[in-house]
Amino acid sequence: MKKNIVELDIKDLMPIALIIGVSGIVMAYTLQVQGDVQDDMTADSAEYNATAASIEGGANLAAKIPLIATVIGAALIIGILIRNLAMR
């Protein structure tokens, strides 16, 4: 049975950081557009409340991006260290 092992290296950090940065920018603009759409709706309507819930959920996810990036970076660095120390 063949194992599917992904080997990552330090050179893989830049694309990962770029993806996380771009996703943060996209989320920020999406939240801005949702806010503009919400402004055009009648207050206390079902559409207004649904948009508010969507904006709140998106903002909560966007607030977690630094934590997600830290965990990915730490996992990558720990994996590289373990692989290099195991080769000794």
PyMOL Python script that loads the backbone (N, CA, C, O; Angstrom):
from pymol import cmd

cmd.read_pdbstr("""\
ATOM      1  N   MET A   1       0.837  -1.177   0.000  1.00  0.00           N
ATOM      2  CA  MET A   1       0.000   0.000   0.000  1.00  0.00           C
ATOM      3  C   MET A   1       0.885   1.244   0.000  1.00  0.00           C
ATOM      4  O   MET A   1       1.766   1.389   0.847  1.00  0.00           O
ATOM      5  N   LYS A   2       0.649   2.113  -0.930  1.00  0.00           N
ATOM      6  CA  LYS A   2       1.470   3.316  -1.071  1.00  0.00           C
ATOM      7  C   LYS A   2       0.941   4.421  -0.170  1.00  0.00           C
ATOM      8  O   LYS A   2      -0.258   4.696  -0.145  1.00  0.00           O
ATOM      9  N   LYS A   3       1.857   5.058   0.577  1.00  0.00           N
ATOM     10  CA  LYS A   3       1.473   6.158   1.454  1.00  0.00           C
ATOM     11  C   LYS A   3       1.543   7.473   0.684  1.00  0.00           C
ATOM     12  O   LYS A   3       2.485   7.711  -0.072  1.00  0.00           O
ATOM     13  N   ASN A   4       0.559   8.306   0.881  1.00  0.00           N
ATOM     14  CA  ASN A   4       0.555   9.634   0.272  1.00  0.00           C
ATOM     15  C   ASN A   4       1.139  10.620   1.270  1.00  0.00           C
ATOM     16  O   ASN A   4       0.448  11.090   2.174  1.00  0.00           O
ATOM     17  N   ILE A   5       2.415  10.926   1.097  1.00  0.00           N
ATOM     18  CA  ILE A   5       3.096  11.842   2.001  1.00  0.00           C
ATOM     19  C   ILE A   5       3.445  13.109   1.217  1.00  0.00           C
ATOM     20  O   ILE A   5       4.061  13.051   0.153  1.00  0.00           O
ATOM     21  N   VAL A   6       3.042  14.234   1.761  1.00  0.00           N
ATOM     22  CA  VAL A   6       3.354  15.518   1.156  1.00  0.00           C
ATOM     23  C   VAL A   6       4.629  16.035   1.795  1.00  0.00           C
ATOM     24  O   VAL A   6       4.699  16.204   3.012  1.00  0.00           O
ATOM     25  N   GLU A   7       5.628  16.282   0.978  1.00  0.00           N
ATOM     26  CA  GLU A   7       6.876  16.817   1.501  1.00  0.00           C
ATOM     27  C   GLU A   7       6.921  18.316   1.225  1.00  0.00           C
ATOM     28  O   GLU A   7       6.892  18.751   0.073  1.00  0.00           O
ATOM     29  N   LEU A   8       6.990  19.078   2.275  1.00  0.00           N
ATOM     30  CA  LEU A   8       7.059  20.529   2.152  1.00  0.00           C
ATOM     31  C   LEU A   8       8.439  21.002   2.545  1.00  0.00           C
ATOM     32  O   LEU A   8       9.147  20.340   3.303  1.00  0.00           O
ATOM     33  N   ASP A   9       8.810  22.146   2.025  1.00  0.00           N
ATOM     34  CA  ASP A   9      10.118  22.717   2.315  1.00  0.00           C
ATOM     35  C   ASP A   9       9.933  24.204   2.594  1.00  0.00           C
ATOM     36  O   ASP A   9       8.836  24.744   2.452  1.00  0.00           O
ATOM     37  N   ILE A  10      11.015  24.853   2.990  1.00  0.00           N
ATOM     38  CA  ILE A  10      10.964  26.289   3.302  1.00  0.00           C
ATOM     39  C   ILE A  10      10.479  27.088   2.095  1.00  0.00           C
ATOM     40  O   ILE A  10       9.794  28.096   2.262  1.00  0.00           O
ATOM     41  N   LYS A  11      10.818  26.662   0.909  1.00  0.00           N
ATOM     42  CA  LYS A  11      10.409  27.407  -0.293  1.00  0.00           C
ATOM     43  C   LYS A  11       8.889  27.403  -0.487  1.00  0.00           C
ATOM     44  O   LYS A  11       8.356  28.194  -1.265  1.00  0.00           O
ATOM     45  N   ASP A  12       8.205  26.518   0.217  1.00  0.00           N
ATOM     46  CA  ASP A  12       6.751  26.461   0.124  1.00  0.00           C
ATOM     47  C   ASP A  12       6.056  27.490   1.008  1.00  0.00           C
ATOM     48  O   ASP A  12       4.838  27.648   0.918  1.00  0.00           O
ATOM     49  N   LEU A  13       6.796  28.190   1.856  1.00  0.00           N
ATOM     50  CA  LEU A  13       6.191  29.180   2.747  1.00  0.00           C
ATOM     51  C   LEU A  13       5.640  30.388   1.992  1.00  0.00           C
ATOM     52  O   LEU A  13       4.583  30.912   2.345  1.00  0.00           O
ATOM     53  N   MET A  14       6.349  30.831   0.958  1.00  0.00           N
ATOM     54  CA  MET A  14       5.929  32.031   0.234  1.00  0.00           C
ATOM     55  C   MET A  14       4.580  31.846  -0.465  1.00  0.00           C
ATOM     56  O   MET A  14       3.713  32.709  -0.325  1.00  0.00           O
ATOM     57  N   PRO A  15       4.367  30.757  -1.211  1.00  0.00           N
ATOM     58  CA  PRO A  15       3.040  30.595  -1.818  1.00  0.00           C
ATOM     59  C   PRO A  15       1.924  30.472  -0.783  1.00  0.00           C
ATOM     60  O   PRO A  15       0.821  30.973  -1.000  1.00  0.00           O
ATOM     61  N   ILE A  16       2.200  29.815   0.330  1.00  0.00           N
ATOM     62  CA  ILE A  16       1.191  29.688   1.374  1.00  0.00           C
ATOM     63  C   ILE A  16       0.864  31.062   1.951  1.00  0.00           C
ATOM     64  O   ILE A  16      -0.306  31.391   2.145  1.00  0.00           O
ATOM     65  N   ALA A  17       1.887  31.862   2.225  1.00  0.00           N
ATOM     66  CA  ALA A  17       1.662  33.209   2.747  1.00  0.00           C
ATOM     67  C   ALA A  17       0.906  34.073   1.741  1.00  0.00           C
ATOM     68  O   ALA A  17       0.048  34.871   2.119  1.00  0.00           O
ATOM     69  N   LEU A  18       1.223  33.913   0.474  1.00  0.00           N
ATOM     70  CA  LEU A  18       0.534  34.677  -0.576  1.00  0.00           C
ATOM     71  C   LEU A  18      -0.950  34.297  -0.650  1.00  0.00           C
ATOM     72  O   LEU A  18      -1.808  35.170  -0.782  1.00  0.00           O
ATOM     73  N   ILE A  19      -1.247  33.016  -0.566  1.00  0.00           N
ATOM     74  CA  ILE A  19      -2.638  32.554  -0.601  1.00  0.00           C
ATOM     75  C   ILE A  19      -3.416  33.103   0.589  1.00  0.00           C
ATOM     76  O   ILE A  19      -4.551  33.556   0.441  1.00  0.00           O
ATOM     77  N   ILE A  20      -2.799  33.060   1.771  1.00  0.00           N
ATOM     78  CA  ILE A  20      -3.473  33.567   2.967  1.00  0.00           C
ATOM     79  C   ILE A  20      -3.698  35.074   2.860  1.00  0.00           C
ATOM     80  O   ILE A  20      -4.761  35.566   3.239  1.00  0.00           O
ATOM     81  N   GLY A  21      -2.718  35.806   2.351  1.00  0.00           N
ATOM     82  CA  GLY A  21      -2.864  37.253   2.182  1.00  0.00           C
ATOM     83  C   GLY A  21      -3.946  37.616   1.189  1.00  0.00           C
ATOM     84  O   GLY A  21      -4.760  38.504   1.447  1.00  0.00           O
ATOM     85  N   VAL A  22      -3.961  36.937   0.057  1.00  0.00           N
ATOM     86  CA  VAL A  22      -4.975  37.210  -0.963  1.00  0.00           C
ATOM     87  C   VAL A  22      -6.364  36.852  -0.445  1.00  0.00           C
ATOM     88  O   VAL A  22      -7.327  37.574  -0.700  1.00  0.00           O
ATOM     89  N   SER A  23      -6.472  35.738   0.283  1.00  0.00           N
ATOM     90  CA  SER A  23      -7.785  35.373   0.815  1.00  0.00           C
ATOM     91  C   SER A  23      -8.274  36.405   1.826  1.00  0.00           C
ATOM     92  O   SER A  23      -9.474  36.666   1.899  1.00  0.00           O
ATOM     93  N   GLY A  24      -7.372  36.994   2.604  1.00  0.00           N
ATOM     94  CA  GLY A  24      -7.757  38.065   3.532  1.00  0.00           C
ATOM     95  C   GLY A  24      -8.263  39.296   2.807  1.00  0.00           C
ATOM     96  O   GLY A  24      -9.242  39.912   3.229  1.00  0.00           O
ATOM     97  N   ILE A  25      -7.599  39.657   1.715  1.00  0.00           N
ATOM     98  CA  ILE A  25      -8.022  40.811   0.928  1.00  0.00           C
ATOM     99  C   ILE A  25      -9.391  40.551   0.293  1.00  0.00           C
ATOM    100  O   ILE A  25     -10.258  41.425   0.299  1.00  0.00           O
ATOM    101  N   VAL A  26      -9.580  39.357  -0.249  1.00  0.00           N
ATOM    102  CA  VAL A  26     -10.866  39.005  -0.858  1.00  0.00           C
ATOM    103  C   VAL A  26     -11.979  39.044   0.187  1.00  0.00           C
ATOM    104  O   VAL A  26     -13.076  39.532  -0.086  1.00  0.00           O
ATOM    105  N   MET A  27     -11.698  38.531   1.376  1.00  0.00           N
ATOM    106  CA  MET A  27     -12.707  38.549   2.440  1.00  0.00           C
ATOM    107  C   MET A  27     -13.062  39.978   2.835  1.00  0.00           C
ATOM    108  O   MET A  27     -14.229  40.281   3.081  1.00  0.00           O
ATOM    109  N   ALA A  28     -12.059  40.863   2.899  1.00  0.00           N
ATOM    110  CA  ALA A  28     -12.319  42.250   3.272  1.00  0.00           C
ATOM    111  C   ALA A  28     -13.221  42.932   2.243  1.00  0.00           C
ATOM    112  O   ALA A  28     -14.172  43.620   2.613  1.00  0.00           O
ATOM    113  N   TYR A  29     -12.930  42.745   0.959  1.00  0.00           N
ATOM    114  CA  TYR A  29     -13.767  43.358  -0.074  1.00  0.00           C
ATOM    115  C   TYR A  29     -15.162  42.734  -0.109  1.00  0.00           C
ATOM    116  O   TYR A  29     -16.147  43.431  -0.355  1.00  0.00           O
ATOM    117  N   THR A  30     -15.253  41.425   0.136  1.00  0.00           N
ATOM    118  CA  THR A  30     -16.562  40.774   0.179  1.00  0.00           C
ATOM    119  C   THR A  30     -17.410  41.343   1.299  1.00  0.00           C
ATOM    120  O   THR A  30     -18.599  41.600   1.112  1.00  0.00           O
ATOM    121  N   LEU A  31     -16.809  41.541   2.461  1.00  0.00           N
ATOM    122  CA  LEU A  31     -17.550  42.116   3.583  1.00  0.00           C
ATOM    123  C   LEU A  31     -17.986  43.547   3.282  1.00  0.00           C
ATOM    124  O   LEU A  31     -19.073  43.965   3.679  1.00  0.00           O
ATOM    125  N   GLN A  32     -17.135  44.294   2.581  1.00  0.00           N
ATOM    126  CA  GLN A  32     -17.490  45.661   2.215  1.00  0.00           C
ATOM    127  C   GLN A  32     -18.683  45.676   1.253  1.00  0.00           C
ATOM    128  O   GLN A  32     -19.594  46.490   1.412  1.00  0.00           O
ATOM    129  N   VAL A  33     -18.685  44.790   0.266  1.00  0.00           N
ATOM    130  CA  VAL A  33     -19.796  44.709  -0.681  1.00  0.00           C
ATOM    131  C   VAL A  33     -21.073  44.274   0.033  1.00  0.00           C
ATOM    132  O   VAL A  33     -22.147  44.812  -0.234  1.00  0.00           O
ATOM    133  N   GLN A  34     -20.961  43.304   0.937  1.00  0.00           N
ATOM    134  CA  GLN A  34     -22.145  42.868   1.682  1.00  0.00           C
ATOM    135  C   GLN A  34     -22.704  44.015   2.527  1.00  0.00           C
ATOM    136  O   GLN A  34     -23.921  44.152   2.651  1.00  0.00           O
ATOM    137  N   GLY A  35     -21.838  44.830   3.101  1.00  0.00           N
ATOM    138  CA  GLY A  35     -22.295  45.985   3.867  1.00  0.00           C
ATOM    139  C   GLY A  35     -23.022  46.991   2.998  1.00  0.00           C
ATOM    140  O   GLY A  35     -24.027  47.569   3.414  1.00  0.00           O
ATOM    141  N   ASP A  36     -22.508  47.204   1.770  1.00  0.00           N
ATOM    142  CA  ASP A  36     -23.175  48.113   0.837  1.00  0.00           C
ATOM    143  C   ASP A  36     -24.546  47.576   0.418  1.00  0.00           C
ATOM    144  O   ASP A  36     -25.504  48.338   0.290  1.00  0.00           O
ATOM    145  N   VAL A  37     -24.632  46.274   0.208  1.00  0.00           N
ATOM    146  CA  VAL A  37     -25.917  45.665  -0.155  1.00  0.00           C
ATOM    147  C   VAL A  37     -26.895  45.782   1.007  1.00  0.00           C
ATOM    148  O   VAL A  37     -28.078  46.056   0.802  1.00  0.00           O
ATOM    149  N   GLN A  38     -26.407  45.576   2.219  1.00  0.00           N
ATOM    150  CA  GLN A  38     -27.275  45.648   3.395  1.00  0.00           C
ATOM    151  C   GLN A  38     -27.843  47.056   3.576  1.00  0.00           C
ATOM    152  O   GLN A  38     -28.977  47.217   4.027  1.00  0.00           O
ATOM    153  N   ASP A  39     -27.058  48.066   3.228  1.00  0.00           N
ATOM    154  CA  ASP A  39     -27.531  49.448   3.365  1.00  0.00           C
ATOM    155  C   ASP A  39     -28.750  49.737   2.485  1.00  0.00           C
ATOM    156  O   ASP A  39     -29.550  50.620   2.796  1.00  0.00           O
ATOM    157  N   ASP A  40     -28.884  48.990   1.388  1.00  0.00           N
ATOM    158  CA  ASP A  40     -30.003  49.202   0.468  1.00  0.00           C
ATOM    159  C   ASP A  40     -31.264  48.444   0.866  1.00  0.00           C
ATOM    160  O   ASP A  40     -32.279  48.541   0.177  1.00  0.00           O
ATOM    161  N   MET A  41     -31.222  47.700   1.954  1.00  0.00           N
ATOM    162  CA  MET A  41     -32.370  46.883   2.365  1.00  0.00           C
ATOM    163  C   MET A  41     -33.142  47.555   3.494  1.00  0.00           C
ATOM    164  O   MET A  41     -32.619  48.411   4.208  1.00  0.00           O
ATOM    165  N   THR A  42     -34.369  47.155   3.632  1.00  0.00           N
ATOM    166  CA  THR A  42     -35.219  47.668   4.704  1.00  0.00           C
ATOM    167  C   THR A  42     -34.788  47.060   6.024  1.00  0.00           C
ATOM    168  O   THR A  42     -34.608  45.848   6.134  1.00  0.00           O
ATOM    169  N   ALA A  43     -34.624  47.916   7.026  1.00  0.00           N
ATOM    170  CA  ALA A  43     -34.193  47.434   8.340  1.00  0.00           C
ATOM    171  C   ALA A  43     -35.218  46.465   8.914  1.00  0.00           C
ATOM    172  O   ALA A  43     -36.421  46.625   8.705  1.00  0.00           O
ATOM    173  N   ASP A  44     -34.740  45.468   9.630  1.00  0.00           N
ATOM    174  CA  ASP A  44     -35.550  44.443  10.298  1.00  0.00           C
ATOM    175  C   ASP A  44     -36.311  43.534   9.333  1.00  0.00           C
ATOM    176  O   ASP A  44     -37.255  42.859   9.743  1.00  0.00           O
ATOM    177  N   SER A  45     -35.918  43.505   8.066  1.00  0.00           N
ATOM    178  CA  SER A  45     -36.529  42.546   7.136  1.00  0.00           C
ATOM    179  C   SER A  45     -35.711  41.253   7.188  1.00  0.00           C
ATOM    180  O   SER A  45     -34.606  41.233   7.729  1.00  0.00           O
ATOM    181  N   ALA A  46     -36.251  40.195   6.633  1.00  0.00           N
ATOM    182  CA  ALA A  46     -35.546  38.910   6.623  1.00  0.00           C
ATOM    183  C   ALA A  46     -34.248  39.013   5.824  1.00  0.00           C
ATOM    184  O   ALA A  46     -33.235  38.422   6.200  1.00  0.00           O
ATOM    185  N   GLU A  47     -34.280  39.762   4.727  1.00  0.00           N
ATOM    186  CA  GLU A  47     -33.078  39.929   3.906  1.00  0.00           C
ATOM    187  C   GLU A  47     -31.998  40.693   4.653  1.00  0.00           C
ATOM    188  O   GLU A  47     -30.818  40.348   4.588  1.00  0.00           O
ATOM    189  N   TYR A  48     -32.415  41.733   5.363  1.00  0.00           N
ATOM    190  CA  TYR A  48     -31.473  42.542   6.134  1.00  0.00           C
ATOM    191  C   TYR A  48     -30.813  41.689   7.221  1.00  0.00           C
ATOM    192  O   TYR A  48     -29.598  41.746   7.414  1.00  0.00           O
ATOM    193  N   ASN A  49     -31.628  40.899   7.929  1.00  0.00           N
ATOM    194  CA  ASN A  49     -31.097  40.056   8.999  1.00  0.00           C
ATOM    195  C   ASN A  49     -30.190  38.957   8.458  1.00  0.00           C
ATOM    196  O   ASN A  49     -29.185  38.623   9.086  1.00  0.00           O
ATOM    197  N   ALA A  50     -30.532  38.387   7.297  1.00  0.00           N
ATOM    198  CA  ALA A  50     -29.688  37.359   6.686  1.00  0.00           C
ATOM    199  C   ALA A  50     -28.345  37.945   6.266  1.00  0.00           C
ATOM    200  O   ALA A  50     -27.301  37.318   6.447  1.00  0.00           O
ATOM    201  N   THR A  51     -28.380  39.142   5.707  1.00  0.00           N
ATOM    202  CA  THR A  51     -27.134  39.802   5.319  1.00  0.00           C
ATOM    203  C   THR A  51     -26.294  40.132   6.543  1.00  0.00           C
ATOM    204  O   THR A  51     -25.071  39.992   6.510  1.00  0.00           O
ATOM    205  N   ALA A  52     -26.929  40.566   7.611  1.00  0.00           N
ATOM    206  CA  ALA A  52     -26.197  40.873   8.846  1.00  0.00           C
ATOM    207  C   ALA A  52     -25.533  39.620   9.409  1.00  0.00           C
ATOM    208  O   ALA A  52     -24.393  39.672   9.871  1.00  0.00           O
ATOM    209  N   ALA A  53     -26.244  38.497   9.372  1.00  0.00           N
ATOM    210  CA  ALA A  53     -25.661  37.244   9.859  1.00  0.00           C
ATOM    211  C   ALA A  53     -24.485  36.814   8.989  1.00  0.00           C
ATOM    212  O   ALA A  53     -23.485  36.306   9.496  1.00  0.00           O
ATOM    213  N   SER A  54     -24.605  37.017   7.679  1.00  0.00           N
ATOM    214  CA  SER A  54     -23.519  36.673   6.764  1.00  0.00           C
ATOM    215  C   SER A  54     -22.293  37.551   7.009  1.00  0.00           C
ATOM    216  O   SER A  54     -21.162  37.065   7.001  1.00  0.00           O
ATOM    217  N   ILE A  55     -22.521  38.832   7.224  1.00  0.00           N
ATOM    218  CA  ILE A  55     -21.414  39.746   7.492  1.00  0.00           C
ATOM    219  C   ILE A  55     -20.728  39.372   8.808  1.00  0.00           C
ATOM    220  O   ILE A  55     -19.500  39.377   8.894  1.00  0.00           O
ATOM    221  N   GLU A  56     -21.513  39.053   9.819  1.00  0.00           N
ATOM    222  CA  GLU A  56     -20.936  38.675  11.111  1.00  0.00           C
ATOM    223  C   GLU A  56     -20.110  37.387  10.998  1.00  0.00           C
ATOM    224  O   GLU A  56     -19.020  37.297  11.562  1.00  0.00           O
ATOM    225  N   GLY A  57     -20.629  36.399  10.272  1.00  0.00           N
ATOM    226  CA  GLY A  57     -19.894  35.154  10.084  1.00  0.00           C
ATOM    227  C   GLY A  57     -18.605  35.359   9.306  1.00  0.00           C
ATOM    228  O   GLY A  57     -17.569  34.793   9.657  1.00  0.00           O
ATOM    229  N   GLY A  58     -18.661  36.162   8.255  1.00  0.00           N
ATOM    230  CA  GLY A  58     -17.461  36.462   7.479  1.00  0.00           C
ATOM    231  C   GLY A  58     -16.426  37.217   8.286  1.00  0.00           C
ATOM    232  O   GLY A  58     -15.228  36.966   8.157  1.00  0.00           O
ATOM    233  N   ALA A  59     -16.880  38.138   9.114  1.00  0.00           N
ATOM    234  CA  ALA A  59     -15.953  38.899   9.963  1.00  0.00           C
ATOM    235  C   ALA A  59     -15.292  37.994  10.998  1.00  0.00           C
ATOM    236  O   ALA A  59     -14.110  38.150  11.304  1.00  0.00           O
ATOM    237  N   ASN A  60     -16.063  37.044  11.536  1.00  0.00           N
ATOM    238  CA  ASN A  60     -15.478  36.105  12.496  1.00  0.00           C
ATOM    239  C   ASN A  60     -14.414  35.237  11.840  1.00  0.00           C
ATOM    240  O   ASN A  60     -13.366  34.981  12.433  1.00  0.00           O
ATOM    241  N   LEU A  61     -14.678  34.783  10.614  1.00  0.00           N
ATOM    242  CA  LEU A  61     -13.692  33.979   9.896  1.00  0.00           C
ATOM    243  C   LEU A  61     -12.451  34.806   9.563  1.00  0.00           C
ATOM    244  O   LEU A  61     -11.325  34.330   9.705  1.00  0.00           O
ATOM    245  N   ALA A  62     -12.661  36.037   9.122  1.00  0.00           N
ATOM    246  CA  ALA A  62     -11.532  36.909   8.786  1.00  0.00           C
ATOM    247  C   ALA A  62     -10.670  37.202  10.012  1.00  0.00           C
ATOM    248  O   ALA A  62      -9.456  37.368   9.892  1.00  0.00           O
ATOM    249  N   ALA A  63     -11.283  37.265  11.173  1.00  0.00           N
ATOM    250  CA  ALA A  63     -10.523  37.517  12.399  1.00  0.00           C
ATOM    251  C   ALA A  63      -9.642  36.333  12.776  1.00  0.00           C
ATOM    252  O   ALA A  63      -8.690  36.489  13.540  1.00  0.00           O
ATOM    253  N   LYS A  64      -9.949  35.157  12.251  1.00  0.00           N
ATOM    254  CA  LYS A  64      -9.177  33.948  12.569  1.00  0.00           C
ATOM    255  C   LYS A  64      -8.008  33.712  11.612  1.00  0.00           C
ATOM    256  O   LYS A  64      -7.228  32.785  11.828  1.00  0.00           O
ATOM    257  N   ILE A  65      -7.865  34.520  10.566  1.00  0.00           N
ATOM    258  CA  ILE A  65      -6.807  34.308   9.575  1.00  0.00           C
ATOM    259  C   ILE A  65      -5.411  34.331  10.209  1.00  0.00           C
ATOM    260  O   ILE A  65      -4.598  33.475   9.860  1.00  0.00           O
ATOM    261  N   PRO A  66      -5.084  35.256  11.118  1.00  0.00           N
ATOM    262  CA  PRO A  66      -3.748  35.208  11.726  1.00  0.00           C
ATOM    263  C   PRO A  66      -3.490  33.911  12.497  1.00  0.00           C
ATOM    264  O   PRO A  66      -2.379  33.382  12.463  1.00  0.00           O
ATOM    265  N   LEU A  67      -4.491  33.405  13.181  1.00  0.00           N
ATOM    266  CA  LEU A  67      -4.335  32.142  13.908  1.00  0.00           C
ATOM    267  C   LEU A  67      -4.130  30.987  12.934  1.00  0.00           C
ATOM    268  O   LEU A  67      -3.275  30.130  13.160  1.00  0.00           O
ATOM    269  N   ILE A  68      -4.896  30.957  11.867  1.00  0.00           N
ATOM    270  CA  ILE A  68      -4.752  29.908  10.857  1.00  0.00           C
ATOM    271  C   ILE A  68      -3.356  29.957  10.238  1.00  0.00           C
ATOM    272  O   ILE A  68      -2.721  28.918  10.057  1.00  0.00           O
ATOM    273  N   ALA A  69      -2.882  31.145   9.917  1.00  0.00           N
ATOM    274  CA  ALA A  69      -1.546  31.297   9.336  1.00  0.00           C
ATOM    275  C   ALA A  69      -0.461  30.843  10.307  1.00  0.00           C
ATOM    276  O   ALA A  69       0.514  30.215   9.896  1.00  0.00           O
ATOM    277  N   THR A  70      -0.620  31.153  11.575  1.00  0.00           N
ATOM    278  CA  THR A  70       0.364  30.736  12.577  1.00  0.00           C
ATOM    279  C   THR A  70       0.414  29.221  12.696  1.00  0.00           C
ATOM    280  O   THR A  70       1.497  28.640  12.764  1.00  0.00           O
ATOM    281  N   VAL A  71      -0.735  28.583  12.721  1.00  0.00           N
ATOM    282  CA  VAL A  71      -0.783  27.122  12.838  1.00  0.00           C
ATOM    283  C   VAL A  71      -0.163  26.461  11.602  1.00  0.00           C
ATOM    284  O   VAL A  71       0.593  25.498  11.733  1.00  0.00           O
ATOM    285  N   ILE A  72      -0.473  26.962  10.419  1.00  0.00           N
ATOM    286  CA  ILE A  72       0.101  26.399   9.191  1.00  0.00           C
ATOM    287  C   ILE A  72       1.614  26.566   9.179  1.00  0.00           C
ATOM    288  O   ILE A  72       2.342  25.629   8.853  1.00  0.00           O
ATOM    289  N   GLY A  73       2.088  27.757   9.532  1.00  0.00           N
ATOM    290  CA  GLY A  73       3.524  28.003   9.563  1.00  0.00           C
ATOM    291  C   GLY A  73       4.237  27.141  10.585  1.00  0.00           C
ATOM    292  O   GLY A  73       5.302  26.591  10.306  1.00  0.00           O
ATOM    293  N   ALA A  74       3.656  27.021  11.763  1.00  0.00           N
ATOM    294  CA  ALA A  74       4.283  26.202  12.802  1.00  0.00           C
ATOM    295  C   ALA A  74       4.311  24.734  12.394  1.00  0.00           C
ATOM    296  O   ALA A  74       5.314  24.054  12.608  1.00  0.00           O
ATOM    297  N   ALA A  75       3.226  24.238  11.812  1.00  0.00           N
ATOM    298  CA  ALA A  75       3.190  22.842  11.373  1.00  0.00           C
ATOM    299  C   ALA A  75       4.227  22.577  10.287  1.00  0.00           C
ATOM    300  O   ALA A  75       4.876  21.531  10.278  1.00  0.00           O
ATOM    301  N   LEU A  76       4.376  23.525   9.382  1.00  0.00           N
ATOM    302  CA  LEU A  76       5.360  23.373   8.318  1.00  0.00           C
ATOM    303  C   LEU A  76       6.780  23.359   8.876  1.00  0.00           C
ATOM    304  O   LEU A  76       7.588  22.514   8.491  1.00  0.00           O
ATOM    305  N   ILE A  77       7.084  24.270   9.762  1.00  0.00           N
ATOM    306  CA  ILE A  77       8.426  24.337  10.338  1.00  0.00           C
ATOM    307  C   ILE A  77       8.722  23.111  11.199  1.00  0.00           C
ATOM    308  O   ILE A  77       9.824  22.567  11.130  1.00  0.00           O
ATOM    309  N   ILE A  78       7.766  22.671  12.001  1.00  0.00           N
ATOM    310  CA  ILE A  78       7.965  21.476  12.821  1.00  0.00           C
ATOM    311  C   ILE A  78       8.175  20.247  11.924  1.00  0.00           C
ATOM    312  O   ILE A  78       9.027  19.406  12.212  1.00  0.00           O
ATOM    313  N   GLY A  79       7.404  20.146  10.850  1.00  0.00           N
ATOM    314  CA  GLY A  79       7.575  19.030   9.924  1.00  0.00           C
ATOM    315  C   GLY A  79       8.946  19.023   9.279  1.00  0.00           C
ATOM    316  O   GLY A  79       9.559  17.965   9.138  1.00  0.00           O
ATOM    317  N   ILE A  80       9.434  20.186   8.885  1.00  0.00           N
ATOM    318  CA  ILE A  80      10.770  20.276   8.277  1.00  0.00           C
ATOM    319  C   ILE A  80      11.840  19.898   9.297  1.00  0.00           C
ATOM    320  O   ILE A  80      12.777  19.168   8.973  1.00  0.00           O
ATOM    321  N   LEU A  81      11.704  20.390  10.528  1.00  0.00           N
ATOM    322  CA  LEU A  81      12.687  20.051  11.559  1.00  0.00           C
ATOM    323  C   LEU A  81      12.695  18.558  11.861  1.00  0.00           C
ATOM    324  O   LEU A  81      13.766  17.961  11.981  1.00  0.00           O
ATOM    325  N   ILE A  82      11.549  17.959  11.982  1.00  0.00           N
ATOM    326  CA  ILE A  82      11.477  16.525  12.279  1.00  0.00           C
ATOM    327  C   ILE A  82      12.092  15.714  11.126  1.00  0.00           C
ATOM    328  O   ILE A  82      12.837  14.762  11.360  1.00  0.00           O
ATOM    329  N   ARG A  83      11.775  16.099   9.886  1.00  0.00           N
ATOM    330  CA  ARG A  83      12.325  15.374   8.746  1.00  0.00           C
ATOM    331  C   ARG A  83      13.848  15.500   8.693  1.00  0.00           C
ATOM    332  O   ARG A  83      14.544  14.520   8.429  1.00  0.00           O
ATOM    333  N   ASN A  84      14.361  16.694   8.942  1.00  0.00           N
ATOM    334  CA  ASN A  84      15.818  16.892   8.892  1.00  0.00           C
ATOM    335  C   ASN A  84      16.529  16.217  10.053  1.00  0.00           C
ATOM    336  O   ASN A  84      17.624  15.684   9.873  1.00  0.00           O
ATOM    337  N   LEU A  85      15.938  16.227  11.230  1.00  0.00           N
ATOM    338  CA  LEU A  85      16.556  15.563  12.365  1.00  0.00           C
ATOM    339  C   LEU A  85      16.491  14.044  12.234  1.00  0.00           C
ATOM    340  O   LEU A  85      17.364  13.343  12.746  1.00  0.00           O
ATOM    341  N   ALA A  86      15.488  13.538  11.567  1.00  0.00           N
ATOM    342  CA  ALA A  86      15.367  12.091  11.375  1.00  0.00           C
ATOM    343  C   ALA A  86      16.407  11.576  10.375  1.00  0.00           C
ATOM    344  O   ALA A  86      16.750  10.393  10.388  1.00  0.00           O
ATOM    345  N   MET A  87      16.902  12.453   9.522  1.00  0.00           N
ATOM    346  CA  MET A  87      17.911  12.030   8.518  1.00  0.00           C
ATOM    347  C   MET A  87      19.302  11.915   9.109  1.00  0.00           C
ATOM    348  O   MET A  87      20.193  11.375   8.454  1.00  0.00           O
ATOM    349  N   ARG A  88      19.519  12.391  10.300  1.00  0.00           N
ATOM    350  CA  ARG A  88      20.853  12.360  10.902  1.00  0.00           C
ATOM    351  C   ARG A  88      21.225  10.993  11.353  1.00  0.00           C
ATOM    352  O   ARG A  88      22.319  10.794  11.882  1.00  0.00           O
TER     353      ARG A  88
END
""", "prot")
cmd.dss("prot")
cmd.show_as("cartoon", "prot")
cmd.util.cbc("prot")
cmd.orient("prot")
